[in-house]
Amino acid sequence: ESHEADVSEDGRFVVFSSAASNLAADDANAATDVFLRDRLTGTTRRISRMMNGGEASCGGAQPRITPDGRYIVFGGCNLLLGPQWWGQVGFQIFRYDRLAGQLQVVSLDSNGVICSSYCSMPSISDDGDVVAYIYSAGMDGVRLVVRRISTGATQVANPPLGGGAPSGFVDNAQISGNGRFVLFTDSASNLVAGDTNGVKDVFAYAVGTGTVTRVSVDAAAAQLNQPSRLLGVSRDGTRVLMASGEAVCPSTTLRLHNRVSGEITCIGDDLPDHEFFNYLTDSAALSGSGDRVAFGTSTFSWSGAVTARAALLYDHTNQQVHRVTPATLNGDVGQLRLGANGDFLVFTSTASTLVPNDGNQGIRDAFIAERLTDDTLFADG
């Protein structure tokens, strides 16, 4: 199966993880690896190899690509560092330079010491220089780390008030395209003053000033009583896509929050054919431009049976919702990611009816949808 796809701004390059062994030559490790697909040349290469180019018995996952398609970050096992790391348990963050064909480790502290346990969920700035990732730091809690590769400077992006360890855990993070903000979900109550709701909130860390602010608030800037989850952030860090159980929006849990103006946009109030649906809240994405939101839906019958699944696109410029996939699929839709300008959407699905000659029904594949007009999209596989 294939998972966790991401796409360059022009749609040429797609990265994804897969356990398949027949996507690239000499893939004999029987592990999940990270692959780079060039849609112009029709070639696929495996990039989760050892830094010396050799094959490791383990691979990688969670890839993210820069808009220009040059840099890819992903999480990979310690053995990718080299054969001398055989038997050493751990997970590092790596950056692959497509032009140079070189792999380097990113999960280092300011002294150049690698991550001592498990580092995961990387994201990367548009220029490829700033990387954010989550570090499981043992007794010091789960830390959110930001590293500028060009200078080696490393910061902790979820610092508690007054020092010490966070009182909760960060479980999702994304860096803005300009590299100035890191947005994240955290259950800690000691990151900002007045956090007394006892639930997960969405926060923003300003890389330049080192300050943390809470983003998951209502229109009056009051804290919410239900948990929130980060789903996306715009290139400039202004617009944040979140899912929340709070009744901020009357008929949806998905909302777009403008951190500067305080405007809250409820996504999905107007749907094609006036469908009734439930959001797949872990399957939504925001374009780097901040004006397009892709999200997955499930439609239920009155008996509770799933009757249809779809991926939809909301355009904030005209406040319209467009269909990406057919109204009825024979599989699910998930792991959505939009390109920086919102013209391309990658996602995974177990459906076999999205493209011709898909003979592996029930196996999760990665697909790409290309925007043709304001009203029509198609999936080309």
Secondary structure, DSSP 8 states (H G I E B T S, - for coil): -EEEEEE-TTS-EEEEEE--SSSSTT--S-S-EEEEEETTTTEEEE--S-TTS---SS-EEEEEE-TTS-EEEEEEEGGGG-GGGTT---EEEEEEETTTTEEEE--B-TTS-B-SSEEEEEEE-TTS-EEEEEEE-GGG-EEEEEEETTTTEEEESS--TTSS--SS-EEEEEE-TTSSEEEEEE--SSSSTT--S-S-EEEEEETTT--EEE--B-TTS-B-SS-EEEEEE-TTS-EEEEEESSTTSSS-SEEEEETTT--EEETTSS-GGG---EEEEEEEEE-TTSSEEEEEEEEE-TTS-EEEEEEEEEETTTTEEEE-S-S--SS-EEEEEE-TTSSEEEEEE--SSSSTT---TTS-EEEEEEE-SSS-EEE--
